[in-house]
Amino acid sequence: MDDITKSVKRERTSTVGRGKAVTREAPLDELHWQNDLVTVSFGDSLQHYQNWETPTCIISDGAYGVLGFEGDTSDHTGIPEWYEPHVAAWSRQATAQTTLWFWNSEIGWAAAHPILEKYGWRYVNANIWNKGKGHIAGNVNTSKIRRFPVTTEVCVQYVMEARVGGTPLREWLISEWSRSGLPRKAANIACGVADAAARKYLDKGHLWYFPPPDMFEKLQAYANEHGAPAGRPYFSLDGENPGTAREWEKMRSKFKCPYGVTNVWERPALRGSERFSIPGGKAVHLNQKPLDLLTQIIEATTDAGDVVWEPFGGLFSASVASHRLGRRAYSAEIDPTYFHYGLERLRAEGLQRSLL
Ligand SMILES: C[S@@+](CC[C@H](N)C(=O)[O-])C[C@H]1O[C@@H](n2cnc3c(N)ncnc32)[C@H](O)[C@@H]1O
């Protein structure tokens, strides 16, 4: 093997943070906090997931490979190992309705993507947060860094791939129709359309569309009435009864997008009063995310009363946004300083601790 084809052995990346802007030495006086909508715990989220309700949305803002906090890796090569146990746990508790929003740097996401796919997360869209030139103004010596200055982060949308008895939804739908013995074109009669049903719902490639619940029920009813009697029931989601529109609706994640929103989010980095600071003005957490961006992704993929997970709490920004929107939030934070100030922030938000 010549030198070019030899795989490169890398040192394990460091996980020692660059130090915090604010460090608090006093012991924590509470390790768990909850009110009617928000539950936050001190410690490793891996120890808490099993106590959290089924998520409709998971907002991951963990390691970026930039030593951004103690435990972050020093570059992207440590990212797959860092995320794998979390991704495995998310997959165990997610359903076909769950959306994952994965925040990271471009290279951090690229390193994590194979792990996300391995555990059943299907890539939907990469959204770019552009913080604008103000983010780097005057601070970058491009002849020294020898690249264009970065002003972006990504927030990548994944959904949990729906399966029936282990088969991905599209293949299952096509195989149920073919099992009924009906010709492909009969799907159009079933749905009362000229040609759209066979073309969209039974397509084997990227032109496939998820049939709306009323169309699914029409396909199901037609197949069970006109399909080969021996194979009934067709399109059963519980193995016994024909699937209903209501059951089918739960086979995909929620999504609604206000008119005009695209995948490029132009928004300056967090400054001003939203940045949580100690008296004297020092910002507590350098990675605090803006509430408006979190609000946008939570509103797009959940309804009131749904559950949002924030595995890497920091100052619990996603939980604050969830609470304002009437969603139920679960979060954990492993660093005592951030946990302490995260609780202060929840109190400053006017959230009252539950007496239960
Ligand atoms: C990028 S910051 C999140 C900032 C947060 N989005 C905000 O707006 O405040 C990541 C946080 O995750 C915490 N963390 C890292 N590993 C963790 C784990 N296994 N369990 C819980 N928290 C963890 C870090 O201490 C850090 O505060």
Ligand as a Chemical Component Dictionary entry (heavy atoms), coordinates in Angstrom:
data_LIG
# 
_chem_comp.id                   LIG 
_chem_comp.type                 NON-POLYMER 
_chem_comp.pdbx_formal_charge   0 
_chem_comp.three_letter_code    LIG 
# 
loop_
_chem_comp_atom.comp_id 
_chem_comp_atom.atom_id 
_chem_comp_atom.alt_atom_id 
_chem_comp_atom.type_symbol 
_chem_comp_atom.charge 
_chem_comp_atom.model_Cartn_x 
_chem_comp_atom.model_Cartn_y 
_chem_comp_atom.model_Cartn_z 
_chem_comp_atom.pdbx_ordinal 
LIG C1  C1  C 0  -23.789 24.413 22.819 1  
LIG S1  S1  S 1  -24.235 24.449 24.484 2  
LIG C2  C2  C 0  -25.993 24.659 24.452 3  
LIG C3  C3  C 0  -26.450 26.082 24.623 4  
LIG C4  C4  C 0  -27.957 26.188 24.653 5  
LIG N1  N1  N 0  -28.518 25.863 23.375 6  
LIG C5  C5  C 0  -28.401 27.591 25.030 7  
LIG O1  O1  O 0  -29.021 28.274 24.225 8  
LIG O2  O2  O -1 -28.103 27.993 26.162 9  
LIG C6  C6  C 0  -24.075 22.780 24.966 10 
LIG C7  C7  C 0  -24.311 22.531 26.435 11 
LIG O3  O3  O 0  -24.471 21.119 26.644 12 
LIG C8  C8  C 0  -23.891 20.784 27.890 13 
LIG N2  N2  N 0  -23.633 19.332 27.835 14 
LIG C9  C9  C 0  -22.624 18.694 27.208 15 
LIG N3  N3  N 0  -22.749 17.371 27.325 16 
LIG C10 C10 C 0  -23.873 17.145 28.030 17 
LIG C11 C11 C 0  -24.557 15.971 28.466 18 
LIG N4  N4  N 0  -24.091 14.742 28.187 19 
LIG N5  N5  N 0  -25.692 16.113 29.179 20 
LIG C12 C12 C 0  -26.184 17.355 29.469 21 
LIG N6  N6  N 0  -25.578 18.495 29.070 22 
LIG C13 C13 C 0  -24.444 18.412 28.364 23 
LIG C14 C14 C 0  -22.678 21.668 27.981 24 
LIG O4  O4  O 0  -22.232 21.833 29.303 25 
LIG C15 C15 C 0  -23.187 22.964 27.338 26 
LIG O5  O5  O 0  -23.672 23.862 28.300 27 
# 
loop_
_chem_comp_bond.comp_id 
_chem_comp_bond.atom_id_1 
_chem_comp_bond.atom_id_2 
_chem_comp_bond.value_order 
_chem_comp_bond.pdbx_ordinal 
LIG C1  S1  SING 1  
LIG S1  C2  SING 2  
LIG S1  C6  SING 3  
LIG C2  C3  SING 4  
LIG C3  C4  SING 5  
LIG C4  N1  SING 6  
LIG C4  C5  SING 7  
LIG C5  O1  DOUB 8  
LIG C5  O2  SING 9  
LIG C6  C7  SING 10 
LIG C7  O3  SING 11 
LIG C7  C15 SING 12 
LIG O3  C8  SING 13 
LIG C8  N2  SING 14 
LIG C8  C14 SING 15 
LIG N2  C9  SING 16 
LIG N2  C13 SING 17 
LIG C9  N3  DOUB 18 
LIG N3  C10 SING 19 
LIG C10 C11 SING 20 
LIG C10 C13 DOUB 21 
LIG C11 N4  SING 22 
LIG C11 N5  DOUB 23 
LIG N5  C12 SING 24 
LIG C12 N6  DOUB 25 
LIG N6  C13 SING 26 
LIG C14 O4  SING 27 
LIG C14 C15 SING 28 
LIG C15 O5  SING 29 
# 
